[in-house]
Amino acid sequence: MTDGAVATGGLRAFLSGNSLTARVLRSSALSVMGFGFSQVLRLATNLILTRILFPEAFGLMALVMVFLMGLAMFSDVGISPAIAQSKRGDDPDFLNTAFTIQIIRGVALFAVGCLLALPAAHFYGEDILAPMLMVASVQFIITGFMPTRLETAKRHLLMGRITALDMVCQTLSVFVTVGLALWTGSVWALVFSGLFGAAIQVVLYSRFLPGPRNRLRWEGAAASELIHFGKWIFLSTICGFFLGQGDRLILGKVLPLDAFGVYSIGFFLASFPLMLGHMVTGRVLIPIYRDRPPRESQANFLKLRRMRIMASTGLMGLMMTVGLLGVWLVDLMYDARYLAAGGIVVLITCIQMPVLISLTYDQAALAAGDSKRYFVLAASRATLVLSGLLIGGLSYGLVGALVGQGLALLAAYPVVVWLARRMGVWDPLHDAVFAVLAAGYTALAIWLHWDAVVMLLGQGGS
């Protein structure tokens, strides 16, 4: 047998094994494949919809998504990370109690969404937002019935079937979205397609993922564990909302609706490398930290360093590529109404670099069940980012808001280090190397695309 055949056979055996490393590699590869498929599909759908609908439609839908995400994150009790890290994560009583809490939360969120729809529409000065928000809030009831077998599959890094089901769901959703847009020519196509996507996801997961079906159950011990763990997750996700949606929350108020729609297009293009990073680390790092704690041994720490360097190299390379080609991609794919999105792509990829470098640290706290320290990091980041957005936006408009956000993320790094050292995962060598690369990229991207950045300087709202 040749050396090549031996190597191929060894690789095949390794990737098909049940070791933690093999499962991590498989799960990571499948997650990247699924995410890549999702983003290509989203981009294709986005390009089609920009030719059917109007820029204001994307601004309206961005406001709807901020509203929905705000409600969801203001009520998140951490069911997914609780199942991932708990010793009872495979216990039917624990899972069914989590399922029951999830349903109660979904119904409550629908009611709150309907109550807040009119005030939200009044705040943004768009009457059509009220009925859009009421209808879109039905999504909370639908997703309340999401089976916990999804979290069980994630807990054990069984990503193959999840990825396949996600692809089917996304493909069906695209056909429905485009069909409704062609039929109605209205922003309502985006609202109803969101409900369809949520419903088909619940049906597919319930039908095709392995494991017992959920039923209503309330076990006191399980509820107590979920609520105790979830109270800090609840506070953390409130902070996460302001951290992740603060730009749209503020810019949606100060920018004209069409300009905000263009910003949403630029953000969509620029954000997918970081979204990929969050998805992969969120799915695979808790099991790694749980089963191979880095502070337990130097071998565990070095193995994690190799994984972190590989992840950071791939994600930073992808983000640099998107940023350097962003202006050209917008010119190529969109019409003249959306050209300002190119400069937005450049700036967003630059300001996201600090988050990318420290991407893997916060999951260590969740794996250790330390949701309190996770909250401290989230609160610090959110406070700094909102301050940067407000100060920069009021002083220098859109560009000022984005630069302020980037400086705030840099200022949060000492808190990241505090958390990472407490968990035994801080890697200063990794951070220093990638910080130098990030600084070089930022200087190069702004120098190459200075004209596109200047185009944004006057967009401070009205």
Secondary structure, DSSP 4 states (H G I P E B T S, - for coil): --HHHHHHHHHHHHHTS-SHHHHHHHHHHHHHHHHHHHHHHHHHHHHHHHHHS-HHHHHHHHHHHHHHHHHHHTT---HHHHHHH-TTTT-HHHHHHHHHHHHHHHHHHHHHHHHHHHHHHHHHT-TTHHHHHHHHTHHHHHHTT--THHHHHHHTT--HHHHHHHHHHHHHHHHHHHHHHHHH-STHHHHHHHHHHHHHHHHHHHHHS-SPPP-----HHHHHHHHHHHHHHHHHHHHHHHHHHHHHHHHHHHS-HHHHHHHHHHHHHHHHHHHHHHHHHHHHHHHHHHHS-GGG-HHHHHHHHHHHHHHHHHHHHHHHHHHHHHHHHHHHHS-GGGTTHHHHHHHHHHHTHHHHHTTTTHHHHHHTT-HHHHHHHHHHHHHHHHHHHHHHHHHHHHHHHHHHHHHHHHHTHHHHHHHHHHHT---HHHHHHHHHHHHHHHHHHHHHTHHHHHHHTT----
